[in-house]
Amino acid sequence: MVEKIERQRQKEQDRFERRKNFDAVEENFTAEQASLEASRCLSCKNARCKTGCPVSIDIPAFIKEIKENNLDAAGDIIRKSSMLPSVCGRVCPQEKQCEGNCILGLKGQSVAIGALERYVGDNTHAKKQTITPNGKKVAIVGSGCAGMSAAADLRNAGFDVSIFEALHEYGGVLRYGIPPFRLPRNVLDREIKSLMDMGVKFYKNVIVGKSITIKQLQDDGYNAIFICSGAGLPKMMNIKGENLNGVYSANEFLTRVNLMHANSDDTPTPLKIAKTAAIIGGGNVAMDAARTAVRVGYEKVYICYRRTEKELPARLEEIRHAKEEGIEFKFLHAPVEIIGEDGWVKSMKFELMELGEPDASGRQKPVGTGKFVDIELDSVIVSLGTGPNPIIQRSAKNDNIDLNTDNKGYIVINDKGETSVTSIYAGGDVAPLGSSTAINAMGAGKRAAKSIIEALS
């Protein structure tokens, strides 16, 4: 019976229409689709999907409740592990985690766990919890995935929790990095409000390390501090011409559009939208930047990647959507030089590559062929990853707080999220253990919260 039911597909905006707007590309399942998709689940006793989830959601259990039309019960099960089901259902790389471990995927198509999770998240509400205060308080630096995940667990354990956000809106990379066509802002706002309703306090426009220091938080009586300020320092190519006008980091480009509305008519910080843009990189951020560039008005957008399509690290769904939206992929293209005219980008020189022996990541290493091409461009958007902003680490050092960092500036932690300083914890992109994804950051938040609860109990 299970094999006869095909995997359900969410309805999508027309690929030509969605190029003109920032509305959600995908709709939710209908109730009938959710029921059909849930019926495909085998309810495995030793569920591989649960093992593949960084926050260990009891996936078979919540899907079972969908089968029985008990959505509220399904929501309760998910929220025991994750207070952000509507977010994670949209942005997690399920094909590499829960769905990638689904036994149905061995010979066919895995259960659409992500789509079912967002369906439940969008159609249920978090139950109001009775919280017994324990008289202790925790400061969380950063309102992204790790911070919100930790805040939920700590608040449920009775802590007075305060989140300090450097920007003027909450959500961290979920707000400034992920475009609304992937994560609608009303969805993100709803998840944040659920934390506020629990009693988590949020403070914006507070740059820890500048507006207030770690030492001042300690002096204010916080029993523990969790640093999850993300990695906002862009990595650039360090090639000739990178200082020309029209060159952006993907971090800057997405922040200016998503958070500062730089593409609107009345913005005080406008982007100069030209005809042709090249995005350098092949991850999810590169796809987001390329698809955003199309929507803000670039006529031609390239994604330039030094390996082949097989090695692209981005989600398969994002790659598919990018292709559907007319973005052209230039594989085996390695950037050499950006060429300018009158201070602005005019073109870019690339070396054509071929794949050689595998490198440390296990992927074949790109090797130069000695052949070059020039592509006419107006803008270059660099998406080669980010590193940690050093503000907090430098400030702590100035206050004689010996917060250990590695040679790249990341805060050093153990597998419990503990730093070199008692009562200070870290996680997420500022102190990574594993790959950088929303759900892994949430896992880091839960790990740190567990350690704090154990230490302060």
N, C-alpha and C positions, 0 to 999 in steps of 0.2 A: 504493500500500500504506500509506504514512504517513498519508494523509488518512482512511483507514477506521478507524484506531485513535483512539478518543476519549481525551482527557486523563484520566489516572487520578486518582481522588479518595481522599484518606486517610480512613480511618474516623474518625468523631468521636463523642465522648461525647454522649449524649442531652442536648438543650438544657435540659431541666428538671432533670435529675440534676446537671449540671455547675454549676448555680447554687449547689449545696450543698457543693462541695468545691474544692480547689485543685489537683486532679490535672490532668495534661495533657489539653487538649481534643482534640488530634489524635493518632492513632497513626501509627507509621511505615508506609511502604509494605510490603506483603509482597514476597517475592522475585519473585513472578510479576508484581506491579504494577510493580516497579522495572524489570524486564526489558521489559515492554510500553511503559512510558513512555520508557525509553531508546531503544527502537526507533523512536520518533517523531522523534528528532533527525536532521536532514539532514546533519550533519557538515560544515557550511559551511566552505569554504576560507578566506574572509575573514569570520570569525565575529563578527557584531555583538554577540552575547551577551558575548563576552570583552571587547570594547570597553566594554560597559556595566558591567563589574565593577570597582569601585574598587581592587581588589587584583589584577586581571588573572589570575584563575584560568583555566587552559586548559580551558574548559568542554566543548568537543567531545571533547577527548582523554579526560577522565575519564568522560564518558558512553559513549564507545566501549568503554572497559574494562568498564563495567557490561553493555553488550550482550554482551560476550564472557565474562561471568561472572568477571572478574578484579577482585574488589572491593579486594583489597590494593593492586593497581596503581592503581586509581582513587583510593584514599586517599592514596597517595604523590604523585600528581599534584596533588591539592587542597592537600596540606600543604606543597608547595613554595611556595605563595602564601599559605596561611592555615592557622594552627595551631588554628583554632576552627571546623571545619566543622559540628559539631553545633549550635553556637550560631548561626552565620550562617545555616544552613539554616532556622532557626526564626524569627529576628527581623529579618533583612534585608528591606527593601522591594523584593523581587524584581520586582514589577510595574513599578517605576520604573527598574530597573537591568537586570540580565541578561535577565529574562523580558520586560521591556518592549522590549528590542531584538531579541528572537527573531523571525526572519523568518516563522515560522508564525503569529505573532500578528497579522500584517498582514491576513490574511483569515480567521483562525480563532483557535484557542487555542494559546498558546505552550507550549513544553515546560516541565514542572514542575521547573525547575532546582533551586529551593530544596528541594523535597521529596526530590529525588535526592541533593542534597548532604548533607542530614541523615541520609538512609538510609546513605550511605557512611560518614559520620562516626560513626554509632552502631554500625556493624558492622565497623569496622576500628580498628587502633591505630597510633599513630605509631611508625615504626621508630626503634630506638635508633641515634643518630648517634655517630660517632667524632669527638670535638671536641678540637682541638689548642689548648691555652691560648696566648694571645698576650701574657699578662702585663699586660694593661690592664683596668681595671674601669669600669663604668658604673652610675650610680644612676638609677633610674626612679621618679618620684613619681606613684603612682597605679596600681592594679591592674586597671583597666578594659580596654576593648578596645584602646585605643592602647598602653597599657603592656605588655599581654601580647603584642601583635603585635610591638612593637619588641624585647621581651625574647627572643622566639624567634629573630629574625634576628640579633641581636647575639650571642646564645649560640652559635649555629651558626658564627659568624665567629670564635669563640674568646675572646670577652670574658667576664670575671667579672661577672655581672649580678645586681644586687640591686634588688628592688621594694619600695618603702615604701608601705604602705596606712594611711590615717588611721583606718579603721573596724576593727571586731573580726572581720570576715570578709572574705575576698578576693573580687574580682570587680567592684568599682565599681558602676556603674549597672546592670550585668547582674544583680547581686545585690540591690541595694536598690530599683532602679527597675522592673525587669521582673518581673511576678508568676510564680510557679512553674507556673501553668496554661499559660503561654506558653513558659517556659524552666524545665523541671524542674531542681531543684537538684543531683540526681545527675549530670545532663549537664554542668552548669557545673563541678562538682567534678572530674569526669573530665578536662575540658579543662585545668583548672588543674594537676592532678596530672601531666599530660603535660609541662608546663613544668618542674615540680619534678624530674621524672625526668631532664630534660635538664641539670639542675644550676643552674637559676635559683633564686636565694634570695629568699624572701618574708619580710617583716617587717610585722606588723600593729600597730595601736594607735600608729602613729607619725605625728604631725601635723607635716609639714615646714613650718617657719615658726614652730612652737611647741616641739615635742619636740626637734627638731633643725633647724638652719637650712641654707640653701643654702651659706653660707660654711663651716659645719662639715663638710658633705659634701665641699666642695672641699679643706678642710684634711685630711680623712681619706684623701685620695689618689685620689678618683674623677676619672678623666680626662675624663669627660663626664657631664652631667646632662640627663635628658629629663623635662620637666615635663608631665604629662598628668593633672592632678588633677581634671579635669572642671569642670562648672558647677553648683555646688550651692546657689547663692543664688537663691531663688525670686523671680519677678516677680509683684507683686500688682496689684490693680485700682486702689488708692488712691481708694476711695469710702467714703462714710459707712457705719459699721457693720462695717467689716472687722476691727475689733479685738474683736468679740464672741466669746464661747465658741461652739465649733461651726464656726468658720471655720478651714480648713487650707489650706496649699499642697499641691498634688498630691505634691510632693517629700517633704514631711513625712508625709503620709498613707501613701504607698506605702512609705517607709522604715520607718515604725512597724509596718506589717503584715508586709512582706517580710523585714525584718532583725531587728526587735525583737519580732515575734510579738504585737503589741498586741491582737489579737483572741482570744488564748487565755485560759483561765481563770486561769492562774497568773503572768501577766506583771506585772512591777513598773511598767509604763508603759501602762496600758489606754486604749483609746479608748472614748468614750461613744457607743455605737451607738444611733441613734434610728430614726425611721420613714422619713424622706424626706431625700434628699440631691440637691443640684444640683452638677454638675460644669461649671465655666466653661471653655470651650475646645473645640477640635475635633481635636487632634492625637493621636498614638499614646498619649502619656502620659494624655491625658484619657480615652481608651478604657480604658486599663489601670486608671485610678482608678475609673471607673464600674463596670467588671466586678468589681473588687475589692470595691467597696462592696456590690454584690449579694451577694457570697460571705460577707462578714462580718456580714450580717444586716439591711441596710437593706431595707425593704419596697418602697419606690418610689425609683427613681433616674432623674434627668433629665440629659441632656447639653444644655446651653444654649450656642448658637453664634450669632454675630451675622451670619453669612452663611447661604447655603443648603447643602443636602447636596452639591451639585456642587462647592463650594469646600472641602469638608472635606479637610484635609491628611493625615488618618490613613490607614493601609493599608485597602484595600477589605475584606480578610479580617477585620480588627479591627472594622470598622463592621458587617459582616454578623453576626459573632459577638455583638456588643453588642445588635443588634436581636433576634436569636434568644433572648437571655437576658432579654428583657423590658425593656430600657432604652429609655426614651422620649426622642426627640430633639425639642428645642424650637428650631427654626431661626428666624433673623431676630430673635433676642432679645439685646439688649445690656444688661448689668447697670448699674443706676443707683444702688441703695441696698440695704443689708442692714438689715432691721428686727428689733429684738430685744425680748425681754421677760425681766426678771430676769437680764440679763447674757448670755442665750443667744439664738441665732438663732431667730426666729419665722417670718419670711417674707422674700421678696426682691422688689424692684421692678425691672422690666425695661421698657425702651423697645422697642417694635416697630419693626423696621427695614425698609428696602427697598434694593435694590442700585442704585447709581449708576454713575458712570464708573470705569474701571479705575484702580487705584492703582499704586504703584511695583512691586508684586509681580506685576502683570498681572491680578490678580483684581478683580472689581467691588467698589468701595468701599461698605460699608454706610452708609446715610444714615437719620437719624432721621425718624420720621413724626409725632412729637408725641403718639403714642398709647402708653399704659402699661398694664401688667398686673402684678398681684401674685401670687406663687406661695408657698403655705405650705410651709415647709421647717424641718428641724431642723439641717441641716448644709450648708455650702457648701465645695466643694473647688475651689481655683483652679489651673487648669492653663494658664497663659499663657507658659510658658517659664521659663528660668533664666539667670542670669548667673554670671560667675566669682567664686568666693570670693576676697577680696583678701588673705588671710593671707600667702601666699607672696610676693606682690609687695611688700607692706608690709615684711615681714621683710628681703627682699633690699635694699630701699631703706635700711633702718636700718643695714645692714652695708655701705653705700656700693657696692652692686652695682647698676649702672644698667640695670635690666631695663625696657625700654620697654613701655608699655601704651597702649592707645588710650583715647578718652574714655569708653568703657563698662567699662574695667577689664580687657579681654582682652589677653593678652600678644601683642605684635606679632612676627610671624615672616615670613620670606620663603618662597618656594616650595620651599625645601629643609628647612624646619622650624627654621632658625637664628634665634636671637633677637639682640638687640643686644649680647649678651655672648658672647665667644668661649667655646666648649665647653659652652654652655648651649643646649638645644633645647627646643621646646615643640610641642604638638599636641593634637588632640582638641578637646573643648568649651572648654578654657581658652584656646585660640588658634585659633579655627575658620577654616578655609578651605573654604567650601562648607557644605552642609546638615549638620545634626547627626544622624547615624545611626551604628549600631554599625560597619557596614562602612566608612564614611568615616573613622571614628576609627581603625580598623585600617589604612586606607590612610595616615593621618597618622603612625601608629607606624612603618610600613614606610619611609615617606619619611625620617623622622628617623633611623632605624637606618642607612639607606643613607648619609646624610650623615655620621653619626658614624664609620662604617666607613671612608669615604673620608678623613675628616679625620685619623683616628688611625692610618691605615696608612702 
